[in-house]
Each structure stands twice: as C-alpha cells, then as structure tokens.
Amino acid sequence: MRVDPTPNQAEVDRAAPPGGEGSHSADDKHWSPFSTTRAKWSWGLMAIFTVIYFVTAVLTSAEFAELAAHMIFGLPLGFYMGIFLIISGLVITRIYLAKIET
C-alpha cells in the first residue's frame, strides 16, 4: 500500500534529482550524536550508568545468587549493590543537570 506524499514532501521530491540521492555538497556537515560537548557528556554519563546497572543486574541474578547473598555488616551484598545503583543514578542525574544548565 502506497501513501501519497504530503504537499511539503511532494515539493522536496520534485526538487530532488532523478538519481534519488539529493544534492549534497562537500560543505554539508554530517549530523553526529557527539557533535556538541553537552551531547558527549550525556552519552558518557549514560554509558557509566548503563555499566553500573548491568553489573548490578548480572551480579544479583539467579546465577550469582551466592555472591549476592554474601553478608557484609549484616546485610547482603545485593542490597548494597542496589543502594549503590540508586545513589549513582541520583549523582549522575545531578551531574547531568548541572552540566546542561551551564
């Protein structure tokens, strides 16, 4: 099933050359998710939190239940890892908000 283009899309289609690739000059800049300093910080902080999250998730899974059950100061390691995950999420969010607002 083919959907007809909207008027704006139809104008763009008429302006494009028959090859279908569009007119791009050598001066056109390619968009990148790392194009700004803020974007680099955002991706970096997300990567750090992702690593912390997945390490916590794996080490508290059924396969590593014995490790997560080790008692430290009267509480299981899994509990400490969960608390660390929550606190690191708050700290990373605070760093992100402070960096974005400057």
KAZI-V978524 format. One record per residue. N is the residue number from 1. SS is DSSP state (H for helix, E for strand, - for the rest). PSI is psi as a letter, one per 30 degrees, with the letter a starting at -180 (none if undefined). Layout:
# KAZI-V978524
N/SS/PSI  N/SS/PSI
This chain:
# KAZI-V978524
1/-/k  2/-/k  3/-/k  4/-/k  5/-/l  6/-/l  7/H/e  8/H/e  9/H/e  10/H/e  11/H/e  12/H/e  13/H/e  14/H/e  15/H/f  16/-/k  17/-/l  18/-/f  19/-/f  20/-/g  21/-/f  22/-/l  23/-/j  24/-/k  25/-/l  26/-/f  27/-/f  28/-/k  29/-/k  30/-/k  31/-/k  32/-/k  33/-/f  34/-/g  35/-/f  36/-/l  37/H/e  38/H/e  39/H/e  40/H/e  41/H/e  42/H/e  43/H/e  44/H/e  45/H/e  46/H/e  47/H/e  48/H/e  49/H/e  50/H/e  51/H/e  52/H/e  53/H/e  54/H/e  55/H/e  56/H/e  57/H/e  58/H/e  59/H/f  60/-/g  61/-/l  62/H/e  63/H/e  64/H/h  65/H/e  66/H/e  67/H/e  68/H/f  69/-/f  70/-/k  71/E/k  72/E/j  73/-/h  74/-/g  75/E/k  76/E/l  77/H/e  78/H/e  79/H/e  80/H/e  81/H/e  82/H/e  83/H/e  84/H/e  85/H/e  86/H/e  87/H/e  88/H/e  89/H/e  90/H/e  91/H/e  92/H/e  93/H/e  94/H/e  95/H/e  96/H/e  97/H/e  98/H/e  99/H/e  100/H/e  101/-/f  102/-/none
